[in-house]
Amino acid sequence: MKLGVNVPNFGPGTRPGVLRGWAETVEGLGFDLLMISDHVVVTPDVAEQYPAPFYEPFTTLSWLAGITTRIRLGTTVLILPYRHPLLTARMAANLQELSGGRLVLGVGVGWARQEFESLGVPYERRGALTDEHLRAMRLAWQDEEDYRAGHIPIWVGGGSDAALRRAVLLGDAWHPLRFTLPWLGERMDRLAAVAESLGRPAPVLAPRILLRLTGTPVTGEGRRAGEGTLDQVMDDLERLRVLGAETVLLDPFRGDPDETNHPETAWHTLETVAAAYTKEHS
């Protein structure tokens, strides 16, 4: 099982030098994947969680592709209704080629109603638009001479039945975000049932989990995967491996935008986890 890192491409401390530092640190520690988020307009509902500056993902990943050499690069998650599907297909195909085939395209329907309104995209149709865009993109990529996309892995985010259906029909992996392990178990049973009803194989599991190391164990039903002592985090990773996860994305952002002013704290946490994981699997 491979490990990746969700890097904050937003917030008061984020600037080009910091993003470079993130990329060099994550690749240097041996992680397999670096992913960033997507917003186009920092409306008030977005700014509460992801304040400006917000670096656009395709632009940022293209720049990081030139800084890095090995690590895969991706989105967690690209809000598909925000852009015309042929534009998304073109940018993704170009990034795939320019990076040497390192792109992973995590996609989702979005949640920020004010941002949808600013972009003139109907919020109520975001699920249907996401399905339509995925189909249009796949058709565009079939024209290899024009797009030269190769195979771009699509990870479908979301935990609703509609998202699970989308993952089965249009995705290569299911990409749930920040969850408890009991919830994941229930949803994976549901994913298998949806796949069986559609006569399709279930997509692989590629989750994103919170990474929050604590000095004492975190207990209670609300404990999310990746939250607790180093032993708890290692146990969570093993349980995800047993469940079939091929890649686990670690998300060290704990919710306070001021964290972006002190990335070294997250880098130290990632170094601790990388060393422990390597020791267990060497």
C-alpha positions in Angstrom: 0.0 0.0 0.0 1.3 3.4 -1.0 1.0 6.7 1.0 0.4 10.2 -0.3 0.0 13.6 1.3 -2.7 16.3 0.9 -0.8 19.6 0.7 -2.6 22.9 1.5 -2.6 25.2 -1.6 -4.4 27.9 0.3 -4.1 30.1 3.4 -2.2 33.0 4.7 1.2 31.2 4.8 1.0 29.7 1.4 3.2 31.1 -1.3 5.4 29.7 -4.1 8.4 29.0 -1.8 6.3 27.2 0.7 4.6 25.1 -2.0 8.1 24.2 -3.3 9.1 23.2 0.2 6.1 21.0 0.5 6.8 19.3 -2.8 10.5 18.7 -2.0 9.7 17.5 1.6 7.0 15.1 0.5 9.0 13.6 -2.3 12.1 13.5 -0.2 10.4 11.6 2.5 9.5 8.9 0.0 5.8 9.5 -0.3 4.2 8.3 -3.6 1.6 11.0 -4.2 1.0 14.7 -3.6 -2.5 16.1 -3.9 -4.1 19.6 -3.6 -7.6 21.0 -3.4 -9.7 23.0 -5.8 -11.7 26.2 -5.6 -12.1 28.9 -8.2 -13.8 31.7 -6.3 -13.0 32.3 -2.7 -16.6 33.2 -1.7 -17.4 33.7 2.0 -18.5 30.0 2.5 -15.2 28.9 1.0 -13.1 31.4 2.9 -14.3 30.0 6.2 -12.3 26.8 5.6 -9.9 27.7 2.8 -9.0 31.4 2.9 -7.0 33.2 0.2 -4.6 33.0 -1.4 -5.9 29.9 -3.2 -3.6 28.5 -5.9 -5.5 26.9 -8.8 -4.7 23.2 -9.0 -3.8 22.7 -12.7 -1.5 25.7 -12.7 0.1 24.7 -9.4 0.5 21.0 -10.3 2.1 21.9 -13.6 4.6 24.0 -11.8 5.2 21.3 -9.2 5.7 18.7 -12.0 8.8 20.7 -13.0 10.1 20.8 -9.5 9.6 17.1 -8.7 10.8 14.0 -10.6 9.1 10.9 -9.2 6.1 11.7 -7.1 2.5 11.4 -8.5 0.5 14.6 -8.6 -3.2 15.0 -8.2 -6.4 16.7 -7.0 -8.5 16.0 -4.0 -10.8 16.9 -5.3 -11.4 18.8 -8.6 -14.9 20.2 -8.6 -16.0 19.1 -12.1 -19.0 21.3 -12.6 -16.9 24.5 -12.3 -15.2 24.1 -15.7 -16.3 23.0 -19.2 -15.5 19.3 -19.5 -13.5 19.7 -22.7 -11.3 22.3 -20.9 -10.8 20.0 -18.0 -10.0 17.1 -20.3 -7.5 19.3 -22.2 -5.7 20.6 -19.1 -5.6 17.1 -17.5 -4.3 15.5 -20.7 -1.6 18.2 -21.1 -0.5 17.8 -17.4 -0.4 14.1 -17.8 1.9 14.4 -20.8 4.1 17.1 -19.3 4.5 15.3 -16.0 5.5 12.0 -17.6 2.2 10.3 -16.7 2.1 11.2 -13.1 -1.4 12.7 -12.8 -4.2 11.3 -10.6 -7.5 13.1 -11.0 -9.6 13.1 -7.9 -13.1 14.5 -8.6 -16.2 15.6 -6.7 -19.5 17.4 -7.0 -18.7 20.4 -4.7 -20.5 21.9 -1.8 -20.0 25.7 -1.7 -23.3 27.1 -2.9 -22.1 30.7 -3.1 -19.2 29.6 -5.3 -21.6 27.8 -7.7 -23.7 31.0 -7.8 -20.6 33.1 -8.6 -19.6 30.8 -11.5 -23.2 30.7 -12.8 -23.4 26.9 -12.4 -26.7 25.5 -11.0 -26.0 24.1 -7.6 -28.9 21.7 -7.7 -27.6 20.0 -10.8 -24.0 19.5 -9.5 -24.4 15.7 -9.3 -25.8 15.3 -12.8 -23.2 17.7 -14.2 -20.4 15.7 -12.7 -21.6 12.5 -14.3 -22.1 14.3 -17.7 -18.6 15.9 -17.5 -16.9 12.6 -16.6 -18.5 10.9 -19.6 -17.5 13.8 -21.9 -14.0 13.8 -20.7 -13.6 10.1 -21.2 -14.9 10.4 -24.8 -12.4 13.3 -25.4 -9.5 11.2 -24.1 -10.3 8.5 -26.6 -9.0 10.8 -29.3 -5.4 9.9 -28.4 -3.9 11.8 -31.4 -5.4 15.0 -30.2 -5.3 14.7 -26.4 -2.5 12.2 -25.8 -3.9 11.6 -22.3 -2.8 8.0 -21.8 -4.7 6.6 -18.9 -5.5 9.2 -16.2 -6.7 7.5 -13.0 -10.0 9.0 -11.8 -10.7 8.8 -8.1 -14.3 9.6 -7.3 -15.0 11.4 -4.0 -18.1 11.4 -1.8 -20.0 8.9 0.4 -23.6 9.1 -0.8 -25.2 6.3 -2.8 -25.0 8.6 -5.9 -21.3 9.0 -5.3 -20.8 5.2 -4.9 -22.7 4.7 -8.2 -20.6 7.3 -9.9 -17.4 5.6 -8.6 -18.6 2.2 -9.9 -19.6 3.4 -13.3 -17.1 6.2 -14.1 -14.2 5.9 -11.7 -11.0 3.9 -11.2 -11.1 4.3 -7.4 -13.4 5.4 -4.6 -11.9 8.3 -2.7 -13.7 8.9 0.6 -12.5 11.8 2.8 -11.9 12.0 6.6 -14.0 9.3 8.1 -14.4 6.9 11.0 -13.5 3.3 10.3 -17.0 2.0 11.2 -18.5 4.4 8.7 -16.0 3.2 6.1 -16.9 -0.4 6.7 -20.6 0.3 6.2 -20.0 2.3 3.1 -17.7 -0.4 1.6 -20.5 -3.0 2.1 -22.8 -0.6 0.3 -20.3 0.0 -2.5 -20.0 -3.8 -3.1 -23.8 -4.0 -3.2 -24.1 -1.1 -5.7 -21.4 -2.7 -7.9 -23.2 -6.0 -7.8 -26.5 -4.4 -8.8 -24.9 -2.7 -11.8 -23.0 -5.9 -12.8 -19.7 -4.1 -12.5 -16.6 -4.7 -10.3 -16.2 -2.4 -7.3 -13.5 0.2 -7.7 -10.4 0.1 -5.6 -10.2 2.0 -2.3 -8.0 5.1 -2.2 -9.0 7.1 0.9 -7.9 10.4 2.3 -7.6 10.4 6.1 -6.9 13.0 8.7 -3.4 12.9 10.2 -3.3 14.2 13.8 -0.7 12.7 16.1 -1.4 12.9 19.8 0.6 12.0 22.9 -2.2 9.9 24.4 -4.7 7.6 22.7 -7.9 9.1 21.2 -10.9 7.0 22.2 -14.6 7.1 21.5 -16.9 6.4 18.5 -16.1 9.7 16.8 -12.4 9.0 16.4 -11.5 9.4 12.8 -9.0 7.2 11.0 -5.5 8.7 11.3 -6.2 10.5 14.6 -4.4 9.5 17.8 -1.0 8.1 18.8 1.5 6.8 16.3 0.5 3.2 17.2 -3.1 4.1 16.5 -2.3 5.6 13.2 -0.1 2.6 12.2 -3.0 0.3 13.2 -5.4 2.4 11.1 -3.1 2.1 8.1 -2.9 -1.6 8.5 -6.7 -1.9 8.7 -7.1 0.1 5.5 -4.6 -2.1 3.8 -6.6 -5.2 4.9 -9.7 -3.5 3.5 -8.0 -3.3 0.1 -6.7 0.3 0.0 -4.0 0.7 -2.7 -3.1 4.2 -1.7 -3.9 6.2 1.4 -3.7 10.0 1.3 -2.6 11.6 4.6 -4.1 15.0 5.4 -2.1 16.9 8.1 -4.2 20.0 7.9 -6.3 20.2 11.1 -8.6 23.1 10.1 -6.8 26.3 11.4 -5.6 28.4 8.4 -2.8 29.7 10.7 -1.2 26.3 10.3 -0.1 27.3 6.8 2.3 29.8 8.5 4.1 26.9 10.1 4.4 24.0 7.6 7.4 22.6 9.5 5.0 21.2 12.1 3.2 19.1 9.5 6.5 18.2 7.9 7.8 16.8 11.2 4.6 14.8 11.7 4.9 13.3 8.2 8.6 12.4 8.8 7.6 10.5 11.9 4.8 8.6 10.1 7.0 7.9 7.1 9.8 6.5 9.2 7.4 4.3 11.2 5.7 3.0 8.1 9.0 2.2 6.4 10.2 0.4 9.5 7.1 -1.8 9.6 7.2 -2.7 5.9 11.0 -3.0 5.3 
